[in-house]
């Protein structure tokens, strides 16, 4: 190491010592509530000292700058008063219920509890649960054979056991809703299911019926959510 580098190192060490002394006078102790900040900064000071002693290619000033960056980085990484607390604050409890029917029932119960007029002697959550099971059976397990007509669509919806029961409750009950929103629809009871026929009109063209198919037709209208609440209140029969 050259004579200049030795002198620069001695000067840098003196500056470092003065900075460490000043920091110790004005910084909280490691045992205090802010002790972590002090420890972090000491890590930065140690990095500064190491870089100065190594010379970093003779550039003591750069070594001091990098050491200071180490101290600031540690504070920044932990967020000072922001990063750590920000990360902790970002953590929250999950919002998804984990299962659709569970979430629907949970929402309805919360609405009932928030409504001071709720008559708990009439509330029947079991009825709502049975309807949600019906919805699940029809949506996921029913077979739907579609046949295009000259002016509409014919859908034979079939199933067995619990699925068949759900089909016979849900599909005919949906006819009145379809008619209310301008659809021309009718249902016919079958031994193993229900035949649903929907006729095209100016408001509901054949191309649209073909595209929607069985489930697209079944989800028409906005009656499901209000009906769920009415069922839970005991004001609407299961379908």
C-alpha positions in Angstrom: 0.0 0.0 0.0 1.4 3.4 -1.0 2.2 6.2 1.5 -0.9 8.1 0.2 -3.2 5.2 0.8 -1.9 4.8 4.4 -2.5 8.5 5.1 -6.0 8.3 3.5 -6.8 5.2 5.6 -5.6 6.9 8.8 -7.7 10.0 8.0 -10.7 7.8 7.1 -10.4 5.8 10.4 -10.3 9.1 12.4 -13.5 10.2 10.6 -15.1 6.9 11.2 -14.3 7.0 14.9 -15.7 10.5 15.2 -18.9 9.4 13.4 -19.3 6.3 15.6 -18.8 8.4 18.8 -21.4 10.9 17.6 -23.9 8.3 16.6 -23.5 6.6 20.0 -24.3 9.8 21.7 -27.5 10.5 19.9 -28.8 7.0 19.0 -31.0 4.9 21.4 -29.3 1.9 23.0 -29.6 -1.5 21.5 -31.7 -2.5 24.5 -34.3 0.3 23.9 -37.4 0.2 21.8 -35.4 1.5 18.8 -32.4 -0.8 19.4 -32.8 -2.6 16.2 -32.2 0.6 14.2 -28.9 1.1 16.2 -27.8 -2.5 15.4 -28.6 -2.1 11.8 -26.6 1.1 11.5 -23.7 -0.5 13.3 -23.8 -3.1 10.6 -23.4 -0.3 8.1 -20.6 1.2 10.0 -18.8 -2.1 10.1 -19.2 -2.4 6.4 -17.7 1.1 6.0 -14.7 0.2 8.1 -14.0 -3.0 6.2 -14.2 -1.2 2.9 -11.9 1.6 4.1 -9.3 -0.9 5.4 -9.4 -2.8 2.2 -9.0 0.4 0.3 -11.5 -0.6 -2.4 -8.8 0.0 -5.0 -7.5 3.1 -3.0 -10.8 4.8 -3.2 -11.5 5.5 0.5 -14.2 8.0 -0.2 -16.1 5.4 -2.2 -15.6 3.0 0.7 -17.1 5.4 3.1 -20.0 6.1 0.7 -20.7 2.4 0.3 -20.5 1.9 4.0 -23.1 4.6 4.6 -25.2 3.1 1.8 -25.0 -0.2 3.8 -26.4 1.5 6.9 -29.1 3.3 5.0 -30.0 0.2 3.1 -30.4 -1.7 6.3 -32.8 1.0 7.6 -34.5 1.1 4.2 -34.8 -2.6 4.0 -36.5 -2.8 7.3 -38.4 0.3 6.4 -37.2 2.5 9.2 -40.7 3.3 10.6 -42.4 2.2 7.4 -41.1 -0.9 5.6 -41.4 -3.4 8.5 -44.7 -1.9 9.6 -45.9 -1.6 6.1 -45.3 -5.3 5.4 -46.9 -6.3 8.6 -49.9 -4.0 7.9 -50.3 -5.5 4.4 -50.9 -8.9 5.9 -54.6 -9.6 6.6 -57.0 -12.4 7.1 -58.4 -14.2 4.0 -61.7 -13.0 2.6 -62.8 -16.0 0.6 -65.0 -18.5 2.5 -63.4 -21.5 0.8 -66.7 -22.9 -0.6 -69.4 -21.1 -2.6 -72.5 -22.5 -0.7 -70.8 -21.8 2.6 -70.1 -18.2 1.5 -73.6 -17.7 0.4 -75.1 -18.9 3.6 -72.6 -16.8 5.6 -73.6 -13.7 3.7 -77.3 -14.3 4.2 -76.8 -14.9 7.9 -74.8 -11.6 8.2 -77.7 -9.8 6.5 -80.3 -11.3 8.8 -78.2 -10.4 11.9 -77.8 -6.8 10.7 -81.5 -6.4 10.1 -83.3 -5.5 13.3 -86.6 -6.6 11.8 -85.6 -10.2 11.3 -88.1 -12.6 12.8 -85.9 -15.4 14.0 -88.9 -17.6 14.7 -89.4 -17.9 10.9 -85.7 -18.1 9.8 -84.8 -21.4 8.2 -81.2 -21.7 6.9 -81.7 -25.4 6.2 -84.1 -24.5 3.4 -81.5 -22.3 1.8 -78.9 -25.0 2.1 -81.1 -27.5 0.3 -81.7 -25.1 -2.5 -78.0 -24.5 -2.8 -77.5 -28.3 -3.1 -80.1 -28.3 -5.8 -78.2 -25.6 -7.7 -75.0 -27.5 -7.4 -76.6 -30.7 -8.7 -78.2 -29.1 -11.7 -75.1 -27.0 -12.6 -72.5 -29.8 -12.2 -74.3 -33.1 -12.5 -77.4 -32.8 -14.7 -77.2 -34.0 -18.3 -78.6 -31.5 -20.9 -79.3 -32.7 -24.4 -80.0 -29.7 -26.6 -81.9 -29.7 -29.9 -82.3 -26.7 -32.1 -85.8 -26.1 -33.4 -86.9 -23.8 -36.3 -87.7 -21.0 -33.9 -86.2 -22.0 -30.6 -84.3 -24.6 -28.6 -85.5 -27.8 -26.8 -83.4 -29.1 -23.9 -83.9 -32.4 -22.2 -82.5 -32.2 -18.8 -82.0 -35.6 -17.0 -80.4 -37.1 -14.0 -80.7 -39.7 -11.2 -81.2 -39.7 -7.5 -80.5 -36.3 -5.8 -79.8 -34.7 -9.2 -83.2 -35.8 -10.6 -84.9 -34.3 -7.6 -83.0 -31.0 -8.1 -83.9 -30.9 -11.8 -87.6 -31.3 -11.1 -87.6 -28.5 -8.6 -85.4 -26.0 -10.3 -86.2 -26.2 -14.1 -90.0 -25.8 -13.9 -89.7 -23.1 -11.3 -87.5 -21.1 -13.6 -90.2 -20.8 -16.3 -92.0 -18.0 -14.6 -88.8 -16.0 -14.2 -88.0 -16.5 -17.9 -91.5 -15.2 -18.9 -91.2 -12.2 -16.6 -88.1 -11.0 -18.4 -89.6 -11.5 -21.9 -88.7 -15.1 -22.8 -91.2 -17.6 -24.3 -90.7 -20.7 -22.3 -92.4 -23.9 -21.1 -91.4 -27.1 -19.4 -92.7 -30.7 -19.6 -92.2 -33.3 -16.9 -90.4 -36.5 -17.9 -89.8 -39.7 -16.0 -86.1 -39.0 -15.7 -86.1 -35.3 -15.9 -87.6 -32.2 -17.5 -87.9 -31.0 -21.1 -87.4 -27.2 -21.3 -88.5 -25.4 -24.5 -87.6 -21.8 -25.2 -88.9 -20.1 -28.3 -87.0 -17.3 -30.0 -88.5 -13.8 -30.3 -87.5 -10.3 -31.4 -86.0 -9.7 -28.0 -84.4 -13.1 -27.8 -83.1 -14.2 -31.2 -82.4 -17.8 -32.1 -78.7 -17.2 -32.4 -78.6 -16.0 -28.8 -80.5 -19.0 -27.5 -78.1 -21.4 -29.2 -75.1 -19.6 -27.7 -76.6 -19.5 -24.2 -77.6 -23.2 -24.0 -79.0 -24.8 -20.9 -77.0 -23.0 -18.1 -77.0 -19.7 -19.9 -80.8 -19.8 -20.0 -81.0 -21.0 -16.3 -78.9 -18.0 -15.1 -81.1 -15.4 -16.8 -82.7 -12.9 -14.5 -81.7 -11.4 -11.1 -84.0 -13.4 -8.9 -81.6 -15.9 -7.4 -79.9 -13.6 -4.8 -83.2 -12.0 -3.5 -84.8 -15.5 -3.4 -82.0 -16.8 -1.3 -82.6 -14.2 1.4 -86.4 -14.8 1.2 -85.9 -18.5 1.6 -83.8 -18.0 4.7 -86.4 -15.7 6.1 -89.1 -18.4 5.5 -90.9 -16.1 3.0 -90.3 -18.2 -0.2 -90.7 -21.9 -0.9 -87.7 -23.9 -2.0 -87.4 -24.7 -5.7 
